[in-house]
Amino acid sequence: MRIPIRNTESSYGLISQLFHWLIVALILFQYTWAWRIDQAEGFRLRLELVTQHKTIGMLVLLLAVLRLGWRVFNRPPELPASMEVWERRAAQAGHALLYVLIFAVPLSGWLYSSAAGLGEYWWGPVTLPGLIESSERLEEVFGLTHQVLAISLGVLAVIHMLAALRHHFFKGDDVLRRMLPLWRGK
């Protein structure tokens, strides 16, 4: 079974699916890493975990930029005609908010890290500058902002997943299957 590279009228193509599932996996990994940071004892271990968390966060941001660029030139499949108007609006608003949060969470983390004086590191030879000067007050503000945005992303992602499962199990349409790599739309 061959999955088309580009989106079709009825399903997402391989590139869109890869972006989607890779970002999902990395974000789930980030929640685990944030929990590990909170549980870690010792400055050295915490710093190492924070550095890894920042690295993965920047990878999520890079993939989000690439995904949005791909989406601009490769429109997603239309929503099923059987969807009610309110469902279409909710889906469009939910997707837009997911995109905003997928960008906002790593950016707020970058600001948080910068304000904490930890903003000038990323994967060996690639160095990203701090976005703002070190400041305890801004560290507090962006730390809380990062946490609230991350929780909001998690809640919205669960709602998104539940909506996809509702479409699959209760409405019987192809909303979920069209993002699954092994399904091939008509």
C-alpha positions in Angstrom: 0.0 0.0 0.0 1.5 3.3 -1.1 0.7 6.5 0.9 0.7 9.6 -1.3 3.4 12.2 -0.3 0.9 15.1 -0.7 -2.6 15.4 0.8 -5.5 14.2 -1.2 -9.1 15.2 -1.2 -9.8 12.5 1.4 -6.7 12.0 3.4 -3.4 13.5 4.6 -0.3 12.6 2.7 2.8 11.1 4.2 4.6 14.4 4.9 1.6 15.9 6.8 1.3 12.6 8.7 5.0 12.6 9.6 4.9 16.1 10.8 1.7 15.4 12.9 2.9 12.3 14.6 6.5 13.4 15.1 5.3 16.6 16.8 2.8 14.6 18.9 5.6 12.2 20.0 8.0 15.0 20.8 5.4 16.9 22.8 4.5 13.8 24.8 8.3 13.4 25.4 8.4 17.0 26.6 5.7 16.4 29.2 7.7 13.4 30.5 10.9 15.5 30.6 9.3 18.4 32.4 8.1 15.9 35.1 11.6 14.5 35.3 13.1 18.0 35.8 10.7 18.6 38.6 11.6 15.3 40.3 15.4 15.5 39.7 17.7 16.1 42.6 21.0 17.9 42.2 21.9 20.9 40.1 23.9 19.1 37.5 21.1 16.6 36.7 18.5 19.3 36.6 20.6 21.4 34.3 21.2 18.4 32.0 17.5 17.6 31.8 16.6 21.3 31.2 19.1 21.4 28.4 17.6 18.3 26.8 14.1 19.8 27.3 15.2 23.0 25.6 16.7 21.1 22.7 13.6 19.1 22.1 11.5 22.2 22.4 13.5 23.9 19.7 13.1 20.9 17.5 9.3 21.1 18.0 9.4 24.7 17.1 11.4 24.0 13.9 9.1 21.1 12.9 6.1 23.4 13.6 7.5 26.0 11.2 8.2 23.4 8.5 4.7 21.9 9.1 3.0 25.3 8.7 5.0 25.9 5.5 4.0 22.5 4.2 0.4 23.3 5.0 0.4 26.6 3.2 1.4 24.9 -0.1 -0.4 21.6 0.5 -4.0 22.2 1.7 -5.5 19.7 4.1 -8.5 17.5 3.0 -11.9 19.1 3.4 -13.9 18.3 6.5 -16.6 15.7 5.9 -19.8 17.1 4.5 -21.7 15.2 7.2 -20.3 17.5 9.9 -22.6 20.0 11.5 -21.8 23.7 11.2 -20.9 23.9 14.9 -18.5 20.9 14.4 -16.8 22.6 11.5 -16.3 25.8 13.4 -15.1 23.9 16.5 -12.6 21.9 14.4 -11.3 25.0 12.6 -10.9 26.9 15.9 -9.4 23.9 17.6 -6.8 23.4 14.9 -6.0 27.1 14.8 -5.5 27.1 18.6 -3.4 24.0 18.5 -1.1 25.7 16.0 -0.9 28.8 18.1 0.0 26.7 21.2 2.5 24.5 19.4 4.4 27.7 18.5 3.7 29.6 21.8 4.9 26.8 24.2 8.4 26.6 22.9 8.7 30.3 22.3 7.6 31.0 25.9 10.1 28.3 27.1 12.8 30.1 25.1 11.8 33.4 26.8 11.7 31.7 30.2 15.2 30.2 29.6 16.5 33.6 28.4 15.1 35.4 31.5 16.7 32.7 33.7 20.1 33.4 32.1 20.1 30.0 30.3 19.2 31.1 26.8 22.4 30.6 24.8 22.6 26.9 24.1 21.3 24.4 21.7 22.7 21.2 20.1 26.4 21.5 19.9 27.5 23.8 17.1 24.1 25.4 16.7 23.7 28.3 19.3 20.5 30.2 19.7 20.8 33.6 21.4 18.8 34.6 24.5 15.8 36.6 23.4 15.8 38.9 26.4 18.1 39.9 29.2 18.3 37.9 32.4 15.7 39.0 34.9 14.2 37.3 38.0 10.9 39.1 37.5 10.6 38.1 33.8 11.8 34.6 34.7 8.8 34.2 37.0 6.4 35.7 34.4 7.6 33.5 31.5 7.9 30.4 33.7 4.3 30.7 34.7 3.3 31.6 31.1 5.2 28.5 29.8 3.5 26.3 32.3 0.0 27.6 31.6 0.5 27.4 27.8 1.9 23.8 28.2 -1.1 22.7 30.3 -3.5 24.4 27.8 -1.8 22.6 24.9 -2.2 19.3 26.8 -5.9 19.9 27.5 -6.6 20.9 24.0 -4.7 17.9 22.6 -6.8 15.6 24.7 -10.0 17.3 23.4 -8.6 17.0 19.9 -8.0 13.2 20.4 -11.4 12.7 22.0 -13.1 14.5 19.1 -11.2 12.2 16.6 -12.3 9.1 18.5 -15.9 10.4 18.6 -15.8 10.7 14.8 -14.4 7.3 14.5 -16.5 5.3 16.9 -19.7 7.3 17.1 -20.1 9.1 13.8 -18.4 6.4 11.7 -16.6 8.9 9.4 -13.0 9.0 8.2 -11.8 12.0 10.2 -9.4 9.8 12.3 -8.4 7.3 9.6 -7.2 10.1 7.2 -4.4 11.0 9.6 -3.3 7.3 10.2 -0.3 6.2 8.1 -1.8 2.8 7.1 -5.1 4.1 5.9 -5.5 5.1 2.3 -8.4 7.4 1.4 -10.6 7.1 -1.7 
